[in-house]
């Protein structure tokens, strides 16, 4: 199974469930809400990348020199940072 097909099935199934629920609960306003949330998540990913590059990459950016456990800890921290910024922006905080 190709990578594209795998991700198309994975995210297509989520969209096939989420979009009708949004339309049913929000009516005609659903497109605006979905567009707003997608825009906020896009902005949040850019902001998280900017925060990583400005504050943390100079210290933790050279992952080639790190051992497996150190690299795992840095990637876990980066994932939590991204998740926190995306969640904060998506919730409007």
ChimeraX attribute file (.defattr): number of C-alpha atoms within 10 A of each C-alpha:
attribute: neighborCount
match mode: 1-to-1
recipient: residues
	/A:1	5
	/A:2	7
	/A:3	7
	/A:4	9
	/A:5	10
	/A:6	11
	/A:7	11
	/A:8	12
	/A:9	11
	/A:10	11
	/A:11	11
	/A:12	13
	/A:13	11
	/A:14	11
	/A:15	12
	/A:16	10
	/A:17	11
	/A:18	12
	/A:19	14
	/A:20	13
	/A:21	13
	/A:22	16
	/A:23	14
	/A:24	11
	/A:25	11
	/A:26	13
	/A:27	11
	/A:28	11
	/A:29	11
	/A:30	17
	/A:31	14
	/A:32	11
	/A:33	13
	/A:34	14
	/A:35	11
	/A:36	13
	/A:37	16
	/A:38	13
	/A:39	13
	/A:40	19
	/A:41	19
	/A:42	15
	/A:43	16
	/A:44	21
	/A:45	16
	/A:46	15
	/A:47	16
	/A:48	20
	/A:49	16
	/A:50	13
	/A:51	15
	/A:52	17
	/A:53	14
	/A:54	10
	/A:55	10
	/A:56	13
	/A:57	15
	/A:58	10
	/A:59	9
	/A:60	16
	/A:61	14
	/A:62	10
	/A:63	15
	/A:64	8
	/A:65	9
	/A:66	13
	/A:67	9
	/A:68	10
	/A:69	9
	/A:70	13
	/A:71	17
	/A:72	13
	/A:73	11
	/A:74	16
	/A:75	14
	/A:76	12
	/A:77	12
	/A:78	18
	/A:79	12
	/A:80	12
	/A:81	16
	/A:82	20
	/A:83	15
	/A:84	14
	/A:85	21
	/A:86	21
	/A:87	15
	/A:88	14
	/A:89	19
	/A:90	18
	/A:91	11
	/A:92	9
	/A:93	7
